């Protein structure tokens, strides 16, 4: 069973976390199931960037992002080459190290 290692985030998981995941689950669903409340303003429909994460290890093992996800990621704060929307990136049979960016852009609450 793959493990997702969430690096410490000041507000969402101050001590970091190591979580068990099922292949095919999204990174966001694993986080939410374990109390890491990554913001997801569009309810996982790939219509915002609030669930942006950076996959520090295991990125190349993930299924490639599609054009819609790439278009949305272009609007994300702190975009990096290993950035993904956690609502779209599905766990594969590989451990992942996840970094939740310090900031997110929520067009709904920020206007």
Biopython code that builds the backbone (N, CA, C, O; Angstrom):
import numpy as np
from Bio.PDB.StructureBuilder import StructureBuilder

atoms = [
    (1, "UNK", "N", (0.858, -1.187, 0.000)),
    (1, "UNK", "CA", (0.000, 0.000, 0.000)),
    (1, "UNK", "C", (0.895, 1.238, 0.000)),
    (1, "UNK", "O", (1.749, 1.386, 0.875)),
    (2, "UNK", "N", (0.706, 2.127, -0.975)),
    (2, "UNK", "CA", (1.559, 3.319, -1.023)),
    (2, "UNK", "C", (1.350, 4.241, 0.183)),
    (2, "UNK", "O", (0.288, 4.267, 0.803)),
    (3, "UNK", "N", (2.389, 4.978, 0.478)),
    (3, "UNK", "CA", (2.315, 5.968, 1.558)),
    (3, "UNK", "C", (2.486, 7.361, 0.963)),
    (3, "UNK", "O", (3.270, 7.582, 0.041)),
    (4, "UNK", "N", (1.724, 8.288, 1.526)),
    (4, "UNK", "CA", (1.888, 9.699, 1.185)),
    (4, "UNK", "C", (2.508, 10.386, 2.384)),
    (4, "UNK", "O", (1.952, 10.368, 3.482)),
    (5, "UNK", "N", (3.647, 10.983, 2.169)),
    (5, "UNK", "CA", (4.325, 11.729, 3.229)),
    (5, "UNK", "C", (4.024, 13.203, 3.003)),
    (5, "UNK", "O", (4.467, 13.791, 2.017)),
    (6, "UNK", "N", (3.269, 13.793, 3.918)),
    (6, "UNK", "CA", (2.974, 15.219, 3.841)),
    (6, "UNK", "C", (4.005, 15.953, 4.683)),
    (6, "UNK", "O", (4.129, 15.715, 5.884)),
    (7, "UNK", "N", (4.738, 16.841, 4.040)),
    (7, "UNK", "CA", (5.716, 17.644, 4.764)),
    (7, "UNK", "C", (4.978, 18.618, 5.683)),
    (7, "UNK", "O", (3.836, 18.990, 5.409)),
    (8, "UNK", "N", (5.629, 19.028, 6.769)),
    (8, "UNK", "CA", (4.947, 19.946, 7.699)),
    (8, "UNK", "C", (4.453, 21.221, 7.010)),
    (8, "UNK", "O", (5.152, 21.823, 6.196)),
    (9, "UNK", "N", (3.239, 21.604, 7.362)),
    (9, "UNK", "CA", (2.623, 22.850, 6.903)),
    (9, "UNK", "C", (2.118, 23.539, 8.165)),
    (9, "UNK", "O", (1.408, 22.923, 8.961)),
    (10, "UNK", "N", (2.464, 24.774, 8.355)),
    (10, "UNK", "CA", (2.190, 25.497, 9.592)),
    (10, "UNK", "C", (0.747, 25.373, 10.061)),
    (10, "UNK", "O", (0.503, 25.195, 11.255)),
    (11, "UNK", "N", (-0.203, 25.463, 9.154)),
    (11, "UNK", "CA", (-1.617, 25.451, 9.553)),
    (11, "UNK", "C", (-2.298, 24.097, 9.374)),
    (11, "UNK", "O", (-3.106, 23.701, 10.215)),
    (12, "UNK", "N", (-1.993, 23.393, 8.314)),
    (12, "UNK", "CA", (-2.758, 22.192, 7.967)),
    (12, "UNK", "C", (-2.237, 20.914, 8.615)),
    (12, "UNK", "O", (-3.026, 20.039, 8.971)),
    (13, "UNK", "N", (-0.932, 20.793, 8.771)),
    (13, "UNK", "CA", (-0.361, 19.616, 9.449)),
    (13, "UNK", "C", (1.024, 20.002, 9.972)),
    (13, "UNK", "O", (2.039, 19.700, 9.344)),
    (14, "UNK", "N", (1.053, 20.661, 11.108)),
    (14, "UNK", "CA", (2.299, 21.225, 11.630)),
    (14, "UNK", "C", (3.427, 20.209, 11.827)),
    (14, "UNK", "O", (4.599, 20.570, 11.729)),
    (15, "UNK", "N", (3.100, 18.976, 12.097)),
    (15, "UNK", "CA", (4.135, 17.962, 12.324)),
    (15, "UNK", "C", (4.381, 17.097, 11.094)),
    (15, "UNK", "O", (5.202, 16.181, 11.131)),
    (16, "UNK", "N", (3.670, 17.385, 10.003)),
    (16, "UNK", "CA", (3.732, 16.509, 8.847)),
    (16, "UNK", "C", (2.931, 15.244, 9.126)),
    (16, "UNK", "O", (2.387, 15.078, 10.218)),
    (17, "UNK", "N", (2.859, 14.361, 8.151)),
    (17, "UNK", "CA", (2.081, 13.134, 8.333)),
    (17, "UNK", "C", (2.509, 12.090, 7.316)),
    (17, "UNK", "O", (2.911, 12.409, 6.198)),
    (18, "UNK", "N", (2.413, 10.838, 7.733)),
    (18, "UNK", "CA", (2.636, 9.711, 6.826)),
    (18, "UNK", "C", (1.321, 8.951, 6.773)),
    (18, "UNK", "O", (0.852, 8.431, 7.786)),
    (19, "UNK", "N", (0.724, 8.888, 5.574)),
    (19, "UNK", "CA", (-0.622, 8.338, 5.423)),
    (19, "UNK", "C", (-0.632, 7.158, 4.457)),
    (19, "UNK", "O", (0.081, 7.159, 3.454)),
    (20, "UNK", "N", (-1.436, 6.167, 4.764)),
    (20, "UNK", "CA", (-1.644, 5.045, 3.863)),
    (20, "UNK", "C", (-2.656, 5.462, 2.801)),
    (20, "UNK", "O", (-3.613, 6.175, 3.103)),
    (21, "UNK", "N", (-2.454, 5.028, 1.577)),
    (21, "UNK", "CA", (-3.364, 5.399, 0.492)),
    (21, "UNK", "C", (-3.669, 4.189, -0.368)),
    (21, "UNK", "O", (-2.893, 3.236, -0.427)),
    (22, "UNK", "N", (-4.794, 4.242, -1.020)),
    (22, "UNK", "CA", (-5.169, 3.211, -1.993)),
    (22, "UNK", "C", (-4.795, 3.706, -3.392)),
    (22, "UNK", "O", (-4.943, 4.889, -3.699)),
    (23, "UNK", "N", (-4.324, 2.820, -4.210)),
    (23, "UNK", "CA", (-4.040, 3.167, -5.601)),
    (23, "UNK", "C", (-5.346, 3.641, -6.242)),
    (23, "UNK", "O", (-6.381, 2.986, -6.116)),
    (24, "UNK", "N", (-5.288, 4.776, -6.926)),
    (24, "UNK", "CA", (-6.458, 5.325, -7.603)),
    (24, "UNK", "C", (-7.151, 6.436, -6.842)),
    (24, "UNK", "O", (-7.929, 7.192, -7.425)),
    (25, "UNK", "N", (-6.880, 6.550, -5.533)),
    (25, "UNK", "CA", (-7.433, 7.677, -4.761)),
    (25, "UNK", "C", (-6.706, 8.943, -5.185)),
    (25, "UNK", "O", (-5.556, 8.882, -5.620)),
    (26, "UNK", "N", (-7.357, 10.074, -5.064)),
    (26, "UNK", "CA", (-6.640, 11.324, -5.305)),
    (26, "UNK", "C", (-5.868, 11.709, -4.048)),
    (26, "UNK", "O", (-6.213, 11.309, -2.936)),
    (27, "UNK", "N", (-4.837, 12.481, -4.251)),
    (27, "UNK", "CA", (-4.049, 12.980, -3.121)),
    (27, "UNK", "C", (-4.952, 13.763, -2.173)),
    (27, "UNK", "O", (-4.823, 13.656, -0.954)),
    (28, "UNK", "N", (-5.868, 14.552, -2.739)),
    (28, "UNK", "CA", (-6.778, 15.341, -1.913)),
    (28, "UNK", "C", (-7.661, 14.439, -1.044)),
    (28, "UNK", "O", (-7.828, 14.701, 0.148)),
    (29, "UNK", "N", (-8.219, 13.393, -1.626)),
    (29, "UNK", "CA", (-9.095, 12.512, -0.848)),
    (29, "UNK", "C", (-8.342, 11.845, 0.303)),
    (29, "UNK", "O", (-8.888, 11.694, 1.396)),
    (30, "UNK", "N", (-7.108, 11.450, 0.066)),
    (30, "UNK", "CA", (-6.306, 10.839, 1.141)),
    (30, "UNK", "C", (-6.091, 11.870, 2.256)),
    (30, "UNK", "O", (-6.244, 11.559, 3.437)),
    (31, "UNK", "N", (-5.742, 13.082, 1.874)),
    (31, "UNK", "CA", (-5.505, 14.127, 2.870)),
    (31, "UNK", "C", (-6.773, 14.405, 3.682)),
    (31, "UNK", "O", (-6.731, 14.427, 4.912)),
    (32, "UNK", "N", (-7.885, 14.613, 3.001)),
    (32, "UNK", "CA", (-9.139, 14.945, 3.692)),
    (32, "UNK", "C", (-9.575, 13.813, 4.630)),
    (32, "UNK", "O", (-10.038, 14.067, 5.742)),
    (33, "UNK", "N", (-9.426, 12.577, 4.181)),
    (33, "UNK", "CA", (-9.816, 11.422, 5.008)),
    (33, "UNK", "C", (-9.011, 11.352, 6.299)),
    (33, "UNK", "O", (-9.451, 10.763, 7.287)),
    (34, "UNK", "N", (-7.836, 11.954, 6.280)),
    (34, "UNK", "CA", (-6.963, 11.903, 7.442)),
    (34, "UNK", "C", (-6.854, 13.243, 8.173)),
    (34, "UNK", "O", (-5.922, 13.459, 8.947)),
    (35, "UNK", "N", (-7.799, 14.129, 7.927)),
    (35, "UNK", "CA", (-7.868, 15.369, 8.694)),
    (35, "UNK", "C", (-6.971, 16.490, 8.221)),
    (35, "UNK", "O", (-6.842, 17.508, 8.901)),
    (36, "UNK", "N", (-6.346, 16.320, 7.061)),
    (36, "UNK", "CA", (-5.561, 17.420, 6.494)),
    (36, "UNK", "C", (-6.486, 18.149, 5.529)),
    (36, "UNK", "O", (-6.724, 17.688, 4.412)),
    (37, "UNK", "N", (-6.991, 19.262, 5.958)),
    (37, "UNK", "CA", (-8.058, 19.948, 5.240)),
    (37, "UNK", "C", (-7.529, 20.924, 4.198)),
    (37, "UNK", "O", (-7.611, 22.144, 4.345)),
    (38, "UNK", "N", (-6.982, 20.333, 3.140)),
    (38, "UNK", "CA", (-6.532, 21.150, 2.012)),
    (38, "UNK", "C", (-7.764, 21.812, 1.405)),
    (38, "UNK", "O", (-8.780, 21.165, 1.153)),
    (39, "UNK", "N", (-7.647, 23.106, 1.180)),
    (39, "UNK", "CA", (-8.768, 23.836, 0.598)),
    (39, "UNK", "C", (-9.092, 23.275, -0.794)),
    (39, "UNK", "O", (-8.188, 22.898, -1.539)),
    (40, "UNK", "N", (-10.370, 23.224, -1.134)),
    (40, "UNK", "CA", (-10.788, 22.728, -2.456)),
    (40, "UNK", "C", (-12.094, 23.430, -2.827)),
    (40, "UNK", "O", (-13.179, 22.852, -2.762)),
    (41, "UNK", "N", (-11.949, 24.683, -3.214)),
    (41, "UNK", "CA", (-13.100, 25.562, -3.429)),
    (41, "UNK", "C", (-14.036, 25.084, -4.526)),
    (41, "UNK", "O", (-15.228, 25.387, -4.473)),
    (42, "UNK", "N", (-13.546, 24.352, -5.516)),
    (42, "UNK", "CA", (-14.408, 23.929, -6.627)),
    (42, "UNK", "C", (-14.973, 22.531, -6.412)),
    (42, "UNK", "O", (-15.554, 21.941, -7.323)),
    (43, "UNK", "N", (-14.802, 22.007, -5.211)),
    (43, "UNK", "CA", (-15.324, 20.664, -4.888)),
    (43, "UNK", "C", (-14.785, 19.603, -5.834)),
    (43, "UNK", "O", (-15.523, 18.733, -6.296)),
    (44, "UNK", "N", (-13.485, 19.686, -6.118)),
    (44, "UNK", "CA", (-12.750, 18.651, -6.862)),
    (44, "UNK", "C", (-13.105, 18.575, -8.350)),
    (44, "UNK", "O", (-12.959, 17.518, -8.964)),
    (45, "UNK", "N", (-13.565, 19.669, -8.927)),
    (45, "UNK", "CA", (-13.962, 19.636, -10.334)),
    (45, "UNK", "C", (-12.921, 20.239, -11.281)),
    (45, "UNK", "O", (-13.215, 20.466, -12.455)),
    (46, "UNK", "N", (-11.737, 20.494, -10.794)),
    (46, "UNK", "CA", (-10.645, 21.049, -11.609)),
    (46, "UNK", "C", (-11.025, 22.419, -12.177)),
    (46, "UNK", "O", (-10.780, 22.718, -13.345)),
    (47, "UNK", "N", (-11.629, 23.239, -11.317)),
    (47, "UNK", "CA", (-12.042, 24.568, -11.756)),
    (47, "UNK", "C", (-11.372, 25.676, -10.950)),
    (47, "UNK", "O", (-11.733, 26.845, -11.083)),
    (48, "UNK", "N", (-10.401, 25.316, -10.116)),
    (48, "UNK", "CA", (-9.668, 26.321, -9.348)),
    (48, "UNK", "C", (-8.281, 25.755, -9.027)),
    (48, "UNK", "O", (-7.916, 24.679, -9.500)),
    (49, "UNK", "N", (-7.526, 26.482, -8.229)),
    (49, "UNK", "CA", (-6.176, 26.014, -7.885)),
    (49, "UNK", "C", (-5.969, 25.889, -6.387)),
    (49, "UNK", "O", (-4.834, 25.771, -5.926)),
    (50, "UNK", "N", (-7.049, 25.914, -5.623)),
    (50, "UNK", "CA", (-6.897, 25.947, -4.166)),
    (50, "UNK", "C", (-6.272, 24.676, -3.595)),
    (50, "UNK", "O", (-5.724, 24.712, -2.494)),
    (51, "UNK", "N", (-6.338, 23.567, -4.304)),
    (51, "UNK", "CA", (-5.778, 22.310, -3.787)),
    (51, "UNK", "C", (-4.390, 22.034, -4.364)),
    (51, "UNK", "O", (-3.922, 20.895, -4.347)),
    (52, "UNK", "N", (-3.744, 23.060, -4.865)),
    (52, "UNK", "CA", (-2.404, 22.920, -5.449)),
    (52, "UNK", "C", (-1.426, 22.336, -4.429)),
    (52, "UNK", "O", (-1.371, 22.781, -3.283)),
    (53, "UNK", "N", (-0.659, 21.339, -4.857)),
    (53, "UNK", "CA", (0.417, 20.771, -4.043)),
    (53, "UNK", "C", (1.643, 20.598, -4.935)),
    (53, "UNK", "O", (1.551, 20.635, -6.162)),
    (54, "UNK", "N", (2.777, 20.410, -4.296)),
    (54, "UNK", "CA", (4.011, 20.102, -5.015)),
    (54, "UNK", "C", (4.427, 18.690, -4.617)),
    (54, "UNK", "O", (4.581, 18.392, -3.433)),
    (55, "UNK", "N", (4.608, 17.830, -5.604)),
    (55, "UNK", "CA", (4.994, 16.440, -5.344)),
    (55, "UNK", "C", (6.520, 16.384, -5.379)),
    (55, "UNK", "O", (7.132, 16.330, -6.446)),
    (56, "UNK", "N", (7.118, 16.397, -4.188)),
    (56, "UNK", "CA", (8.590, 16.464, -4.074)),
    (56, "UNK", "C", (9.271, 15.163, -4.460)),
    (56, "UNK", "O", (10.386, 15.185, -4.981)),
    (57, "UNK", "N", (8.626, 14.032, -4.216)),
    (57, "UNK", "CA", (9.183, 12.733, -4.607)),
    (57, "UNK", "C", (8.049, 11.895, -5.191)),
    (57, "UNK", "O", (6.940, 11.865, -4.657)),
    (58, "UNK", "N", (8.345, 11.223, -6.285)),
    (58, "UNK", "CA", (7.364, 10.351, -6.923)),
    (58, "UNK", "C", (6.599, 11.025, -8.051)),
    (58, "UNK", "O", (5.737, 10.399, -8.668)),
    (59, "UNK", "N", (6.894, 12.272, -8.328)),
    (59, "UNK", "CA", (6.161, 13.022, -9.361)),
    (59, "UNK", "C", (6.165, 12.291, -10.700)),
    (59, "UNK", "O", (5.128, 12.197, -11.357)),
    (60, "UNK", "N", (7.301, 11.783, -11.103)),
    (60, "UNK", "CA", (7.418, 11.135, -12.417)),
    (60, "UNK", "C", (6.665, 9.816, -12.507)),
    (60, "UNK", "O", (6.467, 9.293, -13.603)),
    (61, "UNK", "N", (6.246, 9.278, -11.382)),
    (61, "UNK", "CA", (5.477, 8.029, -11.392)),
    (61, "UNK", "C", (3.981, 8.296, -11.605)),
    (61, "UNK", "O", (3.243, 7.390, -11.991)),
    (62, "UNK", "N", (3.531, 9.533, -11.357)),
    (62, "UNK", "CA", (2.121, 9.867, -11.484)),
    (62, "UNK", "C", (1.702, 9.891, -12.944)),
    (62, "UNK", "O", (2.513, 10.135, -13.837)),
    (63, "UNK", "N", (0.420, 9.633, -13.169)),
    (63, "UNK", "CA", (-0.136, 9.806, -14.500)),
    (63, "UNK", "C", (0.011, 11.281, -14.871)),
    (63, "UNK", "O", (-0.133, 12.156, -14.017)),
    (64, "UNK", "N", (0.294, 11.555, -16.133)),
    (64, "UNK", "CA", (0.481, 12.940, -16.554)),
    (64, "UNK", "C", (-0.794, 13.758, -16.370)),
    (64, "UNK", "O", (-1.905, 13.241, -16.494)),
    (65, "UNK", "N", (-0.615, 15.027, -16.076)),
    (65, "UNK", "CA", (-1.767, 15.920, -15.963)),
    (65, "UNK", "C", (-2.351, 16.168, -17.348)),
    (65, "UNK", "O", (-1.650, 16.097, -18.358)),
    (66, "UNK", "N", (-3.649, 16.462, -17.374)),
    (66, "UNK", "CA", (-4.270, 16.752, -18.665)),
    (66, "UNK", "C", (-4.227, 18.264, -18.926)),
    (66, "UNK", "O", (-3.752, 19.034, -18.091)),
    (67, "UNK", "N", (-4.723, 18.670, -20.082)),
    (67, "UNK", "CA", (-4.646, 20.065, -20.498)),
    (67, "UNK", "C", (-5.419, 20.989, -19.554)),
    (67, "UNK", "O", (-4.958, 22.089, -19.249)),
    (68, "UNK", "N", (-6.583, 20.550, -19.094)),
    (68, "UNK", "CA", (-7.382, 21.382, -18.191)),
    (68, "UNK", "C", (-6.631, 21.622, -16.881)),
    (68, "UNK", "O", (-6.582, 22.749, -16.387)),
    (69, "UNK", "N", (-6.046, 20.560, -16.322)),
    (69, "UNK", "CA", (-5.278, 20.730, -15.079)),
    (69, "UNK", "C", (-4.088, 21.662, -15.307)),
    (69, "UNK", "O", (-3.808, 22.533, -14.483)),
    (70, "UNK", "N", (-3.394, 21.474, -16.426)),
    (70, "UNK", "CA", (-2.248, 22.346, -16.727)),
    (70, "UNK", "C", (-2.677, 23.807, -16.845)),
    (70, "UNK", "O", (-1.986, 24.706, -16.367)),
    (71, "UNK", "N", (-3.833, 24.035, -17.490)),
    (71, "UNK", "CA", (-4.336, 25.404, -17.619)),
    (71, "UNK", "C", (-4.632, 26.008, -16.256)),
    (71, "UNK", "O", (-4.336, 27.177, -16.007)),
    (72, "UNK", "N", (-5.219, 25.205, -15.375)),
    (72, "UNK", "CA", (-5.528, 25.720, -14.040)),
    (72, "UNK", "C", (-4.243, 25.959, -13.241)),
    (72, "UNK", "O", (-4.118, 26.957, -12.531)),
    (73, "UNK", "N", (-3.298, 25.034, -13.366)),
    (73, "UNK", "CA", (-2.044, 25.180, -12.624)),
    (73, "UNK", "C", (-1.304, 26.460, -12.986)),
    (73, "UNK", "O", (-0.604, 27.034, -12.153)),
    (74, "UNK", "N", (-1.458, 26.904, -14.219)),
    (74, "UNK", "CA", (-0.803, 28.147, -14.632)),
    (74, "UNK", "C", (-1.235, 29.330, -13.774)),
    (74, "UNK", "O", (-0.542, 30.346, -13.731)),
    (75, "UNK", "N", (-2.367, 29.211, -13.095)),
    (75, "UNK", "CA", (-2.888, 30.291, -12.247)),
    (75, "UNK", "C", (-2.525, 30.112, -10.779)),
    (75, "UNK", "O", (-2.865, 30.957, -9.950)),
    (76, "UNK", "N", (-1.846, 29.035, -10.452)),
    (76, "UNK", "CA", (-1.550, 28.720, -9.048)),
    (76, "UNK", "C", (-0.418, 29.573, -8.506)),
    (76, "UNK", "O", (0.520, 29.928, -9.221)),
    (77, "UNK", "N", (-0.529, 29.893, -7.230)),
    (77, "UNK", "CA", (0.548, 30.605, -6.543)),
    (77, "UNK", "C", (1.696, 29.620, -6.308)),
    (77, "UNK", "O", (1.469, 28.484, -5.893)),
    (78, "UNK", "N", (2.920, 30.057, -6.574)),
    (78, "UNK", "CA", (4.083, 29.231, -6.274)),
    (78, "UNK", "C", (4.236, 28.011, -7.168)),
    (78, "UNK", "O", (4.709, 26.964, -6.726)),
    (79, "UNK", "N", (3.839, 28.147, -8.417)),
    (79, "UNK", "CA", (3.921, 27.036, -9.361)),
    (79, "UNK", "C", (5.366, 26.534, -9.497)),
    (79, "UNK", "O", (6.304, 27.321, -9.626)),
    (80, "UNK", "N", (5.517, 25.220, -9.466)),
    (80, "UNK", "CA", (6.824, 24.583, -9.651)),
    (80, "UNK", "C", (6.674, 23.470, -10.687)),
    (80, "UNK", "O", (5.551, 23.054, -10.972)),
    (81, "UNK", "N", (7.767, 22.982, -11.252)),
    (81, "UNK", "CA", (7.659, 21.911, -12.255)),
    (81, "UNK", "C", (6.940, 20.664, -11.736)),
    (81, "UNK", "O", (6.340, 19.929, -12.520)),
    (82, "UNK", "N", (6.995, 20.420, -10.431)),
    (82, "UNK", "CA", (6.351, 19.237, -9.856)),
    (82, "UNK", "C", (4.992, 19.567, -9.234)),
    (82, "UNK", "O", (4.501, 18.815, -8.392)),
    (83, "UNK", "N", (4.392, 20.663, -9.634)),
    (83, "UNK", "CA", (3.079, 21.054, -9.106)),
    (83, "UNK", "C", (1.976, 20.186, -9.701)),
    (83, "UNK", "O", (2.034, 19.805, -10.871)),
    (84, "UNK", "N", (0.974, 19.879, -8.884)),
    (84, "UNK", "CA", (-0.234, 19.177, -9.325)),
    (84, "UNK", "C", (-1.420, 19.708, -8.538)),
    (84, "UNK", "O", (-1.265, 20.262, -7.450)),
    (85, "UNK", "N", (-2.596, 19.533, -9.100)),
    (85, "UNK", "CA", (-3.810, 19.778, -8.332)),
    (85, "UNK", "C", (-4.110, 18.479, -7.604)),
    (85, "UNK", "O", (-4.249, 17.427, -8.227)),
    (86, "UNK", "N", (-4.208, 18.555, -6.297)),
    (86, "UNK", "CA", (-4.360, 17.312, -5.529)),
    (86, "UNK", "C", (-5.703, 16.639, -5.780)),
    (86, "UNK", "O", (-5.861, 15.456, -5.478)),
    (87, "UNK", "N", (-6.677, 17.370, -6.329)),
    (87, "UNK", "CA", (-7.969, 16.753, -6.649)),
    (87, "UNK", "C", (-7.909, 15.946, -7.933)),
    (87, "UNK", "O", (-8.818, 15.166, -8.218)),
    (88, "UNK", "N", (-6.845, 16.123, -8.714)),
    (88, "UNK", "CA", (-6.727, 15.434, -9.995)),
    (88, "UNK", "C", (-5.633, 14.367, -9.998)),
    (88, "UNK", "O", (-5.713, 13.400, -10.756)),
    (89, "UNK", "N", (-4.625, 14.535, -9.168)),
    (89, "UNK", "CA", (-3.497, 13.602, -9.151)),
    (89, "UNK", "C", (-3.869, 12.357, -8.352)),
    (89, "UNK", "O", (-4.167, 12.431, -7.160)),
    (90, "UNK", "N", (-3.846, 11.214, -9.033)),
    (90, "UNK", "CA", (-4.230, 9.962, -8.389)),
    (90, "UNK", "C", (-3.004, 9.189, -7.930)),
    (90, "UNK", "O", (-1.974, 9.154, -8.604)),
    (91, "UNK", "N", (-3.145, 8.578, -6.775)),
    (91, "UNK", "CA", (-2.074, 7.787, -6.183)),
    (91, "UNK", "C", (-1.803, 6.575, -7.072)),
    (91, "UNK", "O", (-2.725, 5.916, -7.554)),
    (92, "UNK", "N", (-0.530, 6.304, -7.274)),
    (92, "UNK", "CA", (-0.110, 5.104, -8.001)),
    (92, "UNK", "C", (0.615, 4.194, -7.009)),
    (92, "UNK", "O", (0.715, 4.517, -5.825)),
    (93, "UNK", "N", (1.104, 3.094, -7.476)),
    (93, "UNK", "CA", (1.763, 2.141, -6.587)),
    (93, "UNK", "C", (3.188, 2.603, -6.288)),
    (93, "UNK", "O", (4.161, 1.943, -6.653)),
    (94, "UNK", "N", (3.285, 3.741, -5.623)),
    (94, "UNK", "CA", (4.577, 4.378, -5.347)),
    (94, "UNK", "C", (4.367, 5.370, -4.200)),
    (94, "UNK", "O", (3.350, 6.062, -4.150)),
    (95, "UNK", "N", (5.314, 5.434, -3.301)),
    (95, "UNK", "CA", (5.232, 6.429, -2.231)),
    (95, "UNK", "C", (5.446, 7.825, -2.813)),
    (95, "UNK", "O", (6.194, 8.008, -3.773)),
    (96, "UNK", "N", (4.774, 8.800, -2.211)),
    (96, "UNK", "CA", (4.883, 10.184, -2.669)),
    (96, "UNK", "C", (5.228, 11.085, -1.490)),
    (96, "UNK", "O", (4.810, 10.828, -0.362)),
    (97, "UNK", "N", (5.976, 12.120, -1.750)),
    (97, "UNK", "CA", (6.242, 13.156, -0.747)),
    (97, "UNK", "C", (5.556, 14.428, -1.237)),
    (97, "UNK", "O", (5.840, 14.922, -2.328)),
    (98, "UNK", "N", (4.650, 14.946, -0.413)),
    (98, "UNK", "CA", (3.782, 16.055, -0.800)),
    (98, "UNK", "C", (4.103, 17.294, 0.032)),
    (98, "UNK", "O", (4.230, 17.223, 1.254)),
    (99, "UNK", "N", (4.228, 18.406, -0.640)),
    (99, "UNK", "CA", (4.452, 19.698, 0.008)),
    (99, "UNK", "C", (3.240, 20.580, -0.304)),
    (99, "UNK", "O", (2.929, 20.821, -1.470)),
    (100, "UNK", "N", (2.571, 21.052, 0.719)),
    (100, "UNK", "CA", (1.430, 21.941, 0.532)),
    (100, "UNK", "C", (1.957, 23.372, 0.549)),
    (100, "UNK", "O", (2.543, 23.796, 1.545)),
    (101, "UNK", "N", (1.762, 24.127, -0.536)),
    (101, "UNK", "CA", (2.285, 25.498, -0.573)),
    (101, "UNK", "C", (1.749, 26.357, 0.585)),
    (101, "UNK", "O", (0.663, 26.124, 1.115)),
    (102, "UNK", "N", (2.536, 27.332, 0.940)),
    (102, "UNK", "CA", (2.186, 28.222, 2.047)),
    (102, "UNK", "C", (0.928, 29.019, 1.748)),
    (102, "UNK", "O", (0.123, 29.282, 2.641)),
    (103, "UNK", "N", (0.763, 29.399, 0.501)),
    (103, "UNK", "CA", (-0.387, 30.208, 0.112)),
    (103, "UNK", "C", (-1.182, 29.499, -0.976)),
    (103, "UNK", "O", (-0.673, 28.610, -1.658)),
    (104, "UNK", "N", (-2.424, 29.901, -1.124)),
    (104, "UNK", "CA", (-3.245, 29.429, -2.219)),
    (104, "UNK", "C", (-4.066, 30.607, -2.720)),
    (104, "UNK", "O", (-4.262, 31.592, -2.007)),
    (105, "UNK", "N", (-4.538, 30.495, -3.942)),
    (105, "UNK", "CA", (-5.373, 31.551, -4.514)),
    (105, "UNK", "C", (-6.801, 31.025, -4.558)),
    (105, "UNK", "O", (-7.094, 30.065, -5.270)),
    (106, "UNK", "N", (-7.682, 31.656, -3.799)),
    (106, "UNK", "CA", (-9.091, 31.282, -3.795)),
    (106, "UNK", "C", (-9.871, 32.437, -4.376)),
    (106, "UNK", "O", (-10.142, 33.423, -3.692)),
    (107, "UNK", "N", (-10.237, 32.312, -5.658)),
    (107, "UNK", "CA", (-10.930, 33.393, -6.355)),
    (107, "UNK", "C", (-12.322, 33.644, -5.761)),
    (107, "UNK", "O", (-12.852, 34.748, -5.887)),
    (108, "UNK", "N", (-12.909, 32.647, -5.127)),
    (108, "UNK", "CA", (-14.237, 32.816, -4.544)),
    (108, "UNK", "C", (-14.170, 33.733, -3.327)),
    (108, "UNK", "O", (-14.944, 34.684, -3.220)),
    (109, "UNK", "N", (-13.257, 33.452, -2.421)),
    (109, "UNK", "CA", (-13.195, 34.254, -1.197)),
    (109, "UNK", "C", (-12.390, 35.538, -1.370)),
    (109, "UNK", "O", (-12.579, 36.499, -0.625)),
    (110, "UNK", "N", (-11.481, 35.551, -2.364)),
    (110, "UNK", "CA", (-10.629, 36.722, -2.541)),
    (110, "UNK", "C", (-11.134, 37.640, -3.644)),
    (110, "UNK", "O", (-10.651, 38.763, -3.791)),
    (111, "UNK", "N", (-12.098, 37.171, -4.414)),
    (111, "UNK", "CA", (-12.708, 37.997, -5.454)),
    (111, "UNK", "C", (-11.933, 38.190, -6.667)),
    (111, "UNK", "O", (-12.384, 38.874, -7.586)),
]
sb = StructureBuilder()
sb.init_structure("model")
sb.init_model(0)
sb.init_chain("A")
sb.init_seg("    ")
for serial, (resi, resn, name, xyz) in enumerate(atoms, 1):
    if name == "N":
        sb.init_residue(resn, " ", resi, " ")
    sb.init_atom(name, np.array(xyz, "f"), 0.0, 1.0, " ", f" {name:<3s}", serial, name[0])
structure = sb.get_structure()
